[in-house]
Amino acid sequence: MAARLVIVESPAKAKTIGKYLGKGYTVRASYGHVRDLPKSKLGVEVEESFQPQYLIPRDKKEVVKELKEQVKSADEILLATDPDREGEAIAWHLVSATGLENSTKKVRRIVFHEITKDAIKDAVKHPRAIDMDLVNAQQARRILDRLVGYKISPILWKKVKRGLSAGRVQSVALRLIVDRERDIDKFEPEEYWTIEVELQKQVEARKGKKEISFRANLHTVNGAKPELVNQAQAEAILKGLENAIYEISEVRQTRSQRKPAAPFTTSTLQQEASRKLNFTSRRTMSVAQQLYEGVDLGKEGGQGLITYMRTDSTNIAAVAQEEARQVISTRYGQDYLPETPPVYTKKSKNAQEAHEAVRPTSSLRDPESIKGFLTQEQFKLYRLIWQRFIASQMAPAQLDNTSVDIKAGPAKTAVAARPYLFRATGSVIAFAGFLAVYQEGLDEGAEDELSKKALPPLETGEKLALLKLEPDQHFTQPPPRYTEATLVKTLEELGIGRPSTYAPTLGTIQERYYVVKEEKKFVPTELGLLVNDLVVEFFPEIVDANFTSNMENELDEIADGERQWVPVLREFYQPFQGSVEKAETEMQKVSLEPELAGEDCEKCGRPMYVKMGRFGRFIACSGFPECRNAKPILKKLGMLCPKCGEGETVIRSTKKRRIFYGCSRYPECDFSVWERPLPEPCPECGGLMTLSGKRNAKCTVCGHTMPYEIPDEETVAGKPSVAAPRSQLSQAVAENVTAADLQAEQDEDTGEDSSEEEEREAAAV
């Protein structure tokens, strides 16, 4: 029997797939990309048609060596990397790195969107060649990001400070946050008043049954909408309502439908996990990756629980719809099944319809039945995906809506002629439909008709008793700040980025300290405002949403074979290089004003400032050196504590400045490790994995060691940003900046003696 070698990205994926394929197949992992652009230079021959200078990273050489040995003994090689452009590019790089370009061996590409036995077997039966259009689209994106990051970031280093970055997607995201903040700052609230009444039937009032009262709002005065902009106008209405009679003039009853939301795309999954689970986008994608690659379900073994989680399509396979309909029929009855399976149209720009939505690989595997095999985070996210998918295949909910008009005025005036019209509305669920399983979360400011209370039975001509007459002062509200959910939604609606870019983008702008979160909302820092303004001034096309969206369209055209990638890069680069040259000569060097920490010193009462030292950000008293109060700012890794599952994993320091990782709930939870914990569990035993060295992961339970690929993010001058916040000293090592460089920069920033600055920083640590 011919020996077949299957290459995937991760060991967890390899383990699950290997079980399905059985004898005759060897499954190995590449641990992500095996070739990339160099970190030490641009790595793109601009004058030679933008040819990239790929190399095998040092930490991947052993992996590639082992794969080459496996290739030698194989008769056929199947490249089973992820079903998107990034996966296609990894497959192409594997061919080159393992010496298969000119080999006589049969090399084929297989694609699947879920890791199940049927999907894997079907993929093996239908291999194909590597799609170079998809590869070139990925290459073009990678080179674009390298050019932008490598060209702009050093200018920001020179003119502002080291460690800053700009990127095609992150700079647009930052601009959205900054523009929204400035809209809020310049917003001037306007006063307005509303008048509400509490009423009940007169017959009930005589019996003292207040529990069936209802509320109505002033709707019109003499047929026109009242504009009550001050208290005097409201009081004039109140005076007119003195001794008024309230009588129902019209009752309208209608039935409406509420359709279920579509099954998840990457974007909507991140939005809903943010609203309902309080997950960051990065945490959502990390946990979804675990569910996709496979979880050990005891006797069933490793099972892929969801379809591929990087998708912008709402398509559903017919077999999956049929299985969902069986579950719905069995659990809820035939009434909850629509006559035909619903079809959802794409909402995001340029959705790749060949993909499927994010859904369970089997609707029969309900969350509660496998809860004991999942971590807390895995269970929450799987339940969310399962419920959303099942609900998406169910019948619409039916709502009975009631609207009641009440005329108020003098008793001697005919009802129709009374000047004041109040309106009450209510809704009641007549048939739950999909609401029996799932209800979509709401963003700030959004209203839900289900929140309307039901009205008591009312009839035209009924007289009502007034219980309360309540004027209420209001002020118009500024636009809300972005949350993770609303920012991802906006990026998707604008056509900015791709499913794989949302999570790293949001992580990058926080790690660069361009934005911070306050009550789960993004607020730009002084540094973020400054960097945004410089990029907007000198690189307006980079932060223009339409420009970035059009670039995404061009990348899609490359993927579809409609355009060549080199001309697209050339059209971008020529004007961009002009902007770079202008910025190098005309951008002025700027210094940052001290940033208020938003609290006063508990020792002397003076304001506290956020400072940046060699070991990261900390808070210090503005009264230094008279007051030496300082304290650290805990940095979060974006994952729950592995021990208690309630607190967040944070970076801490010992008195000797050694970094360790602990729980934000300390001392209630005493979790602590020296090495950085990773969100992915050990593929062998499910134990806690920690970073071992620069590019390896090691299990704290069984000792299993494997290479670890830090998630790709937009490039900072050719160097990828880290997956979680690190101290400034750690960043300096990664960027080949000496400690002396940082100290000189610190001296320049503060204008204070470096030894005194060190002392304050040490106190904070």
Rosetta blueprint (number, residue, H / E / L):
1 M L
2 A L
3 A L
4 R E
5 L E
6 V E
7 I E
8 V E
9 E L
10 S L
11 P H
12 A H
13 K H
14 A H
15 K H
16 T H
17 I H
18 G H
19 K H
20 Y H
21 L H
22 G L
23 K L
24 G L
25 Y E
26 T E
27 V E
28 R E
29 A E
30 S L
31 Y L
32 G L
33 H L
34 V L
35 R L
36 D E
37 L L
38 P L
39 K L
40 S L
41 K L
42 L L
43 G L
44 V E
45 E E
46 V H
47 E H
48 E H
49 S L
50 F L
51 Q E
52 P E
53 Q L
54 Y L
55 L E
56 I L
57 P L
58 R H
59 D H
60 K H
61 K H
62 E H
63 V H
64 V H
65 K H
66 E H
67 L H
68 K H
69 E H
70 Q H
71 V H
72 K H
73 S L
74 A L
75 D L
76 E E
77 I E
78 L E
79 L E
80 A L
81 T L
82 D L
83 P L
84 D L
85 R H
86 E H
87 G H
88 E H
89 A H
90 I H
91 A H
92 W H
93 H H
94 L H
95 V H
96 S H
97 A H
98 T L
99 G L
100 L L
101 E L
102 N L
103 S L
104 T L
105 K L
106 K E
107 V E
108 R E
109 R E
110 I L
111 V L
112 F L
113 H L
114 E E
115 I L
116 T L
117 K H
118 D H
119 A H
120 I H
121 K H
122 D H
123 A H
124 V H
125 K H
126 H L
127 P L
128 R E
129 A L
130 I L
131 D L
132 M H
133 D H
134 L H
135 V H
136 N H
137 A H
138 Q H
139 Q H
140 A H
141 R H
142 R H
143 I H
144 L H
145 D H
146 R H
147 L H
148 V H
149 G H
150 Y H
151 K H
152 I H
153 S H
154 P H
155 I H
156 L H
157 W H
158 K H
159 K H
160 V L
161 K L
162 R L
163 G L
164 L L
165 S L
166 A L
167 G L
168 R L
169 V L
170 Q H
171 S H
172 V H
173 A H
174 L H
175 R H
176 L H
177 I H
178 V H
179 D H
180 R H
181 E H
182 R H
183 D H
184 I H
185 D H
186 K H
187 F L
188 E L
189 P L
190 E L
191 E E
192 Y E
193 W E
194 T E
195 I E
196 E E
197 V E
198 E E
199 L E
200 Q E
201 K E
202 Q H
203 V H
204 E H
205 A H
206 R H
207 K H
208 G L
209 K L
210 K H
211 E H
212 I H
213 S L
214 F E
215 R E
216 A E
217 N E
218 L E
219 H E
220 T E
221 V E
222 N L
223 G L
224 A E
225 K L
226 P L
227 E L
228 L L
229 V L
230 N L
231 Q H
232 A H
233 Q H
234 A H
235 E H
236 A H
237 I H
238 L H
239 K H
240 G H
241 L L
242 E L
243 N L
244 A L
245 I E
246 Y E
247 E E
248 I E
249 S E
250 E E
251 V E
252 R E
253 Q E
254 T E
255 R E
256 S E
257 Q E
258 R E
259 K L
260 P L
261 A L
262 A L
263 P L
264 F E
265 T L
266 T H
267 S H
268 T H
269 L H
270 Q H
271 Q H
272 E H
273 A H
274 S H
275 R H
276 K H
277 L H
278 N L
279 F L
280 T L
281 S H
282 R H
283 R H
284 T H
285 M H
286 S H
287 V H
288 A H
289 Q H
290 Q H
291 L H
292 Y H
293 E H
294 G L
295 V E
296 D E
297 L L
298 G H
299 K H
300 E H
301 G L
302 G E
303 Q E
304 G L
305 L L
306 I E
307 T E
308 Y L
309 M L
310 R L
311 T L
312 D L
313 S L
314 T L
315 N L
316 I L
317 A L
318 A H
319 V H
320 A H
321 Q H
322 E H
323 E H
324 A H
325 R H
326 Q H
327 V H
328 I H
329 S H
330 T H
331 R H
332 Y H
333 G L
334 Q H
335 D H
336 Y H
337 L L
338 P L
339 E L
340 T L
341 P L
342 P L
343 V L
344 Y L
345 T L
346 K L
347 K L
348 S L
349 K L
350 N L
351 A L
352 Q L
353 E L
354 A L
355 H L
356 E L
357 A L
358 V E
359 R L
360 P E
361 T L
362 S L
363 S L
364 L L
365 R L
366 D L
367 P H
368 E H
369 S H
370 I H
371 K H
372 G H
373 F H
374 L L
375 T L
376 Q H
377 E H
378 Q H
379 F H
380 K H
381 L H
382 Y H
383 R H
384 L H
385 I H
386 W H
387 Q H
388 R H
389 F H
390 I H
391 A H
392 S H
393 Q L
394 M L
395 A L
396 P L
397 A E
398 Q E
399 L E
400 D E
401 N E
402 T E
403 S E
404 V E
405 D E
406 I E
407 K E
408 A E
409 G E
410 P L
411 A L
412 K L
413 T L
414 A L
415 V H
416 A H
417 A H
418 R L
419 P L
420 Y E
421 L E
422 F E
423 R E
424 A E
425 T E
426 G E
427 S E
428 V E
429 I E
430 A E
431 F E
432 A L
433 G H
434 F H
435 L H
436 A H
437 V L
438 Y L
439 Q L
440 E L
441 G L
442 L L
443 D L
444 E L
445 G L
446 A L
447 E L
448 D L
449 E H
450 L H
451 S H
452 K L
453 K L
454 A L
455 L L
456 P L
457 P L
458 L L
459 E L
460 T L
461 G L
462 E L
463 K E
464 L E
465 A E
466 L E
467 L E
468 K E
469 L E
470 E E
471 P E
472 D E
473 Q E
474 H E
475 F E
476 T L
477 Q L
478 P L
479 P L
480 P L
481 R L
482 Y L
483 T E
484 E H
485 A H
486 T H
487 L H
488 V H
489 K H
490 T H
491 L H
492 E H
493 E H
494 L H
495 G L
496 I L
497 G L
498 R L
499 P L
500 S L
501 T L
502 Y H
503 A H
504 P H
505 T H
506 L H
507 G H
508 T H
509 I H
510 Q H
511 E H
512 R L
513 Y L
514 Y L
515 V E
516 V E
517 K E
518 E E
519 E L
520 K L
521 K E
522 F E
523 V E
524 P E
525 T L
526 E H
527 L H
528 G H
529 L H
530 L H
531 V H
532 N H
533 D H
534 L H
535 V H
536 V H
537 E H
538 F H
539 F L
540 P L
541 E L
542 I L
543 V L
544 D L
545 A H
546 N H
547 F H
548 T H
549 S H
550 N H
551 M H
552 E H
553 N H
554 E H
555 L H
556 D H
557 E H
558 I H
559 A H
560 D L
561 G L
562 E L
563 R L
564 Q L
565 W H
566 V H
567 P H
568 V H
569 L H
570 R H
571 E H
572 F H
573 Y H
574 Q H
575 P H
576 F H
577 Q H
578 G H
579 S H
580 V H
581 E H
582 K H
583 A H
584 E H
585 T H
586 E H
587 M L
588 Q L
589 K L
590 V L
591 S L
592 L L
593 E L
594 P L
595 E E
596 L E
597 A E
598 G E
599 E E
600 D E
601 C L
602 E L
603 K L
604 C L
605 G L
606 R L
607 P E
608 M E
609 Y E
610 V E
611 K E
612 M E
613 G E
614 R L
615 F L
616 G E
617 R E
618 F E
619 I E
620 A E
621 C E
622 S L
623 G L
624 F L
625 P L
626 E L
627 C L
628 R L
629 N L
630 A E
631 K E
632 P E
633 I L
634 L L
635 K E
636 K E
637 L E
638 G E
639 M E
640 L E
641 C L
642 P L
643 K L
644 C L
645 G L
646 E L
647 G L
648 E E
649 T E
650 V E
651 I E
652 R E
653 S E
654 T L
655 K L
656 K L
657 R L
658 R L
659 I E
660 F E
661 Y E
662 G E
663 C E
664 S L
665 R L
666 Y L
667 P L
668 E L
669 C L
670 D L
671 F L
672 S E
673 V E
674 W L
675 E L
676 R L
677 P E
678 L L
679 P L
680 E L
681 P L
682 C L
683 P L
684 E L
685 C L
686 G L
687 G L
688 L L
689 M E
690 T E
691 L E
692 S E
693 G L
694 K L
695 R L
696 N E
697 A E
698 K E
699 C E
700 T L
701 V L
702 C L
703 G L
704 H L
705 T E
706 M E
707 P E
708 Y L
709 E L
710 I L
711 P L
712 D L
713 E L
714 E L
715 T E
716 V E
717 A L
718 G L
719 K E
720 P E
721 S L
722 V L
723 A L
724 A L
725 P L
726 R L
727 S L
728 Q H
729 L H
730 S H
731 Q H
732 A H
733 V H
734 A H
735 E L
736 N L
737 V L
738 T L
739 A H
740 A H
741 D H
742 L H
743 Q H
744 A H
745 E H
746 Q H
747 D H
748 E H
749 D H
750 T H
751 G L
752 E L
753 D L
754 S H
755 S H
756 E H
757 E H
758 E H
759 E H
760 R H
761 E H
762 A H
763 A H
764 A H
765 V L
